[in-house]
Amino acid sequence: MLGTMDDMSQYREYMKQALELARKGAGWVNPNPLVGAVVMRDGEVLAAGYHDRYRGPHAERMAFDYADAHGIDMCGATVIDTLEPCCHVGSQPACTDLILAHGISRVVVGSIDPNPVVAGKGLRILEEAGVKVVRDVMRSECDAINRHFFHYITTGMPYIVDSRRRVGESDAEYAVRRRELYATYAAVLAGTESDVSDESFAHFDGPVQSVGADEVVIGRHKPLLLKTSTLAGADPDEWLHELGKRKIDSLIVESDEAFERLSTACQKD
């Protein structure tokens, strides 16, 4: 691992800032990962960014666009990244190209991207171009914020959580837990609309990223409502893979009936 103990302490401090930024995209970037980036040099933050919307600019691009707009020279700077920079062109340019174009000398990364089109290739591209790479800084914390994405990208199925009331859980505790789940998960599976909090879901039967502005309460993510009738008669694995194809990366299970059928796939949050 590169750097002195003082360097590593500094990397951790900036990684904490990058994690705080990344979390701001929760509920809005599905099925993409949460990513935050901080660009620093000589103990000074030059720019920062985070992925804030599906198909929106990646965290690194947001930081570089800010620097470019303000005439900030990035040459010789260090990028602190919660997730390995992408190295392919999709709806956004490859972040590795942006890093190299801005003369970045070091990239510090928390998580390795499990997406097969990246999966370590981004870091290899940077190293082969002469950029120093520091891996696994606060990796457990960086992995944790993307548990939905990691599960979805490696299995093709949504990450599932049982949100039914727990034994001994008070009304207030239950309400808070459900509200937190509804703020970040892509969809909720319930028997009827009365099973879920009123006004807390989007009435839209389509891919999560297709929900338009008129389907969303400004400033608040709304998960899609899926009824258990869609699961009736279907093979659970095939049904989950179909949700994955529709880019639904995470699913809240509210119904007892649905939980019984999907219990082996349910996670704990």
Wavefront OBJ file of the C-alpha trace (Angstrom):
o trace
v 0.000 0.000 0.000
v 1.329 3.422 -0.934
v 1.856 6.342 1.432
v 3.019 6.999 5.004
v 0.842 6.575 8.081
v 0.106 10.307 7.925
v -0.974 9.891 4.301
v -3.308 7.044 5.230
v -4.860 9.062 8.044
v -5.487 11.871 5.569
v -6.916 9.490 2.985
v -9.379 8.173 5.566
v -10.531 11.667 6.493
v -11.211 12.545 2.877
v -12.837 9.168 2.254
v -15.296 9.957 5.054
v -16.203 13.140 3.172
v -16.598 11.164 -0.051
v -18.897 8.683 1.720
v -21.069 11.516 3.033
v -21.393 12.838 -0.497
v -22.156 9.404 -1.955
v -25.062 8.845 0.451
v -26.835 11.899 -0.967
v -27.666 9.864 -4.061
v -29.531 7.156 -2.099
v -32.860 6.387 -3.738
v -32.065 8.425 -6.853
v -29.293 6.532 -8.657
v -30.849 3.024 -8.754
v -29.765 0.731 -10.308
v -26.398 2.512 -10.393
v -24.045 2.562 -7.385
v -23.659 5.337 -4.854
v -20.345 7.121 -5.485
v -18.613 10.114 -3.946
v -15.313 11.691 -4.975
v -13.050 14.284 -3.384
v -10.092 15.804 -5.236
v -7.317 17.142 -2.994
v -3.754 18.389 -3.161
v -1.400 19.386 -0.328
v -4.163 19.038 2.249
v -6.619 21.240 0.338
v -9.886 20.103 -1.256
v -9.928 21.335 -4.845
v -13.302 19.901 -5.881
v -15.830 17.225 -4.948
v -18.830 15.505 -6.460
v -21.271 12.625 -6.160
v -23.533 10.626 -8.449
v -26.932 12.226 -7.858
v -29.272 10.799 -10.522
v -29.561 7.724 -12.725
v -27.838 8.528 -16.044
v -26.539 11.740 -14.497
v -22.860 12.756 -14.315
v -20.637 10.427 -12.322
v -19.032 11.698 -9.123
v -15.642 12.265 -10.758
v -17.155 14.170 -13.646
v -19.076 16.435 -11.280
v -15.827 17.258 -9.492
v -13.883 17.836 -12.704
v -16.666 19.954 -14.238
v -16.586 22.156 -11.142
v -12.816 22.516 -11.355
v -12.930 23.284 -15.072
v -15.646 25.900 -14.585
v -13.603 27.618 -11.873
v -10.216 27.400 -13.562
v -8.759 25.007 -10.967
v -5.645 23.147 -12.100
v -5.907 19.463 -11.139
v -2.414 18.456 -12.250
v -0.689 16.358 -9.594
v -3.813 16.108 -7.423
v -5.217 13.024 -5.672
v -8.721 11.671 -6.257
v -10.375 9.989 -3.263
v -13.054 7.693 -4.692
v -15.530 5.503 -2.801
v -15.747 3.185 -5.830
v -13.305 2.241 -8.560
v -13.579 4.711 -11.493
v -15.419 3.351 -14.513
v -13.426 2.637 -17.666
v -16.198 2.255 -20.244
v -18.373 4.697 -22.150
v -22.092 4.386 -21.490
v -24.459 7.270 -20.863
v -21.404 9.044 -19.406
v -17.748 9.240 -20.459
v -15.211 6.892 -18.886
v -13.996 8.353 -15.597
v -10.536 6.893 -16.172
v -10.241 9.073 -19.305
v -11.250 12.153 -17.309
v -8.722 11.344 -14.593
v -5.897 10.982 -17.085
v -6.928 14.105 -19.019
v -6.755 16.182 -15.821
v -3.248 15.078 -14.847
v -4.251 13.304 -11.626
v -1.225 11.651 -10.051
v -2.902 9.377 -7.470
v -6.263 7.674 -7.018
v -7.341 6.354 -3.627
v -10.208 3.838 -3.804
v -12.519 2.235 -1.260
v -14.415 -0.460 -3.198
v -13.619 -2.387 -6.359
v -16.506 -2.253 -8.819
v -17.907 -5.799 -9.297
v -19.494 -4.843 -12.629
v -17.804 -7.170 -15.176
v -17.127 -4.256 -17.546
v -15.000 -2.657 -14.799
v -13.962 -5.171 -12.097
v -10.397 -3.920 -11.576
v -9.833 -2.822 -15.191
v -10.269 0.831 -14.301
v -7.440 0.712 -11.784
v -5.201 -1.266 -14.143
v -5.703 1.364 -16.867
v -4.688 4.093 -14.436
v -1.636 2.201 -13.159
v -0.458 1.418 -16.677
v -0.686 5.141 -17.457
v 1.540 5.968 -14.462
v -1.117 6.952 -11.916
v -0.406 5.680 -8.398
v -3.301 3.678 -6.969
v -4.119 3.058 -3.304
v -6.737 0.357 -2.760
v -9.103 -0.704 0.015
v -9.199 2.522 2.069
v -12.280 2.131 4.320
v -13.376 -0.691 2.068
v -15.937 -2.161 4.465
v -17.695 1.204 4.788
v -17.587 1.784 1.033
v -18.868 -1.730 0.293
v -21.704 -1.300 2.811
v -23.315 1.696 1.101
v -23.594 -0.297 -2.147
v -24.926 -3.603 -0.843
v -27.956 -3.228 -3.164
v -25.814 -2.574 -6.227
v -23.256 -5.303 -5.478
v -26.009 -7.918 -5.043
v -27.907 -6.748 -8.125
v -24.893 -6.553 -10.441
v -23.561 -9.984 -9.440
v -26.882 -11.911 -9.374
v -29.120 -10.013 -11.792
v -31.802 -9.931 -9.090
v -32.913 -7.214 -6.650
v -31.627 -7.069 -3.097
v -34.639 -7.969 -0.939
v -35.470 -6.928 2.615
v -38.273 -8.073 4.903
v -39.862 -4.885 6.202
v -42.658 -6.475 8.207
v -42.938 -5.408 11.821
v -40.371 -7.043 14.081
v -41.061 -8.585 17.469
v -40.782 -5.929 20.172
v -40.581 -3.050 17.681
v -42.476 0.039 18.834
v -44.776 2.030 16.572
v -42.182 4.813 16.357
v -39.291 2.438 15.612
v -41.316 0.646 12.940
v -42.333 3.917 11.292
v -38.743 5.191 11.198
v -37.377 1.926 9.760
v -40.024 1.782 7.033
v -39.491 5.428 6.146
v -35.753 4.821 5.746
v -36.394 1.780 3.535
v -38.923 3.638 1.403
v -36.403 6.440 0.907
v -33.772 4.186 -0.679
v -35.331 1.000 -2.126
v -36.527 0.858 -5.721
v -39.797 -1.017 -5.186
v -42.193 -2.363 -2.544
v -44.091 -5.643 -2.857
v -47.430 -5.605 -1.037
v -50.754 -7.400 -1.135
v -52.816 -4.218 -1.345
v -52.173 -0.502 -1.267
v -53.404 -0.474 2.340
v -50.339 -2.533 3.303
v -48.023 0.409 2.620
v -47.743 3.945 3.924
v -50.166 6.223 2.075
v -48.708 8.580 -0.530
v -45.296 6.912 -0.155
v -45.021 5.053 -3.440
v -45.112 5.798 -7.145
v -48.112 4.506 -9.091
v -46.057 3.368 -12.042
v -45.689 -0.084 -13.538
v -42.339 0.283 -15.267
v -38.576 0.526 -14.807
v -37.605 2.696 -11.880
v -35.637 5.162 -14.012
v -38.690 5.767 -16.193
v -40.626 7.480 -13.413
v -41.127 11.057 -14.603
v -41.148 14.289 -12.635
v -44.926 14.085 -12.275
v -44.585 10.714 -10.519
v -42.191 11.943 -7.842
v -42.632 14.204 -4.841
v -39.926 16.854 -5.178
v -37.012 16.127 -2.867
v -38.206 12.648 -1.945
v -37.708 9.295 -3.642
v -40.845 7.170 -4.040
v -40.517 3.411 -4.619
v -42.652 1.607 -7.155
v -45.619 -0.391 -5.846
v -45.687 -4.004 -7.036
v -48.655 -6.147 -5.985
v -48.254 -9.745 -4.847
v -50.661 -10.811 -7.601
v -47.759 -10.313 -10.048
v -45.901 -13.084 -8.202
v -48.822 -15.537 -8.173
v -48.083 -18.669 -10.177
v -44.579 -17.512 -11.094
v -41.277 -19.166 -10.289
v -39.732 -16.854 -7.640
v -36.243 -16.890 -9.188
v -37.580 -16.207 -12.675
v -39.784 -13.437 -11.294
v -36.832 -11.826 -9.509
v -34.659 -12.073 -12.623
v -37.431 -10.361 -14.588
v -37.401 -7.493 -12.066
v -33.631 -7.336 -12.519
v -34.055 -7.009 -16.284
v -36.359 -4.057 -15.594
v -33.497 -2.531 -13.558
v -35.231 -2.851 -10.206
v -32.221 -3.369 -7.948
v -33.881 -3.505 -4.527
v -37.221 -4.666 -3.175
v -39.111 -4.191 0.101
v -41.389 -7.102 1.046
v -44.446 -6.045 3.067
v -46.779 -8.986 2.446
v -46.794 -12.175 4.543
v -47.755 -14.173 1.460
v -44.905 -12.750 -0.605
v -42.416 -13.197 2.212
v -43.207 -16.901 2.414
v -42.417 -17.292 -1.285
v -39.297 -15.125 -1.279
v -37.994 -15.762 2.237
v -34.810 -17.538 1.119
v -33.769 -14.412 -0.808
v -34.590 -11.869 1.898
v -31.794 -9.891 3.540
v -31.706 -8.044 6.855
v -31.385 -4.258 7.011
l 1 2 3 4 5 6 7 8 9 10 11 12 13 14 15 16 17 18 19 20 21 22 23 24 25 26 27 28 29 30 31 32 33 34 35 36 37 38 39 40 41 42 43 44 45 46 47 48 49 50 51 52 53 54 55 56 57 58 59 60 61 62 63 64 65 66 67 68 69 70 71 72 73 74 75 76 77 78 79 80 81 82 83 84 85 86 87 88 89 90 91 92 93 94 95 96 97 98 99 100 101 102 103 104 105 106 107 108 109 110 111 112 113 114 115 116 117 118 119 120 121 122 123 124 125 126 127 128 129 130 131 132 133 134 135 136 137 138 139 140 141 142 143 144 145 146 147 148 149 150 151 152 153 154 155 156 157 158 159 160 161 162 163 164 165 166 167 168 169 170 171 172 173 174 175 176 177 178 179 180 181 182 183 184 185 186 187 188 189 190 191 192 193 194 195 196 197 198 199 200 201 202 203 204 205 206 207 208 209 210 211 212 213 214 215 216 217 218 219 220 221 222 223 224 225 226 227 228 229 230 231 232 233 234 235 236 237 238 239 240 241 242 243 244 245 246 247 248 249 250 251 252 253 254 255 256 257 258 259 260 261 262 263 264 265 266 267 268 269
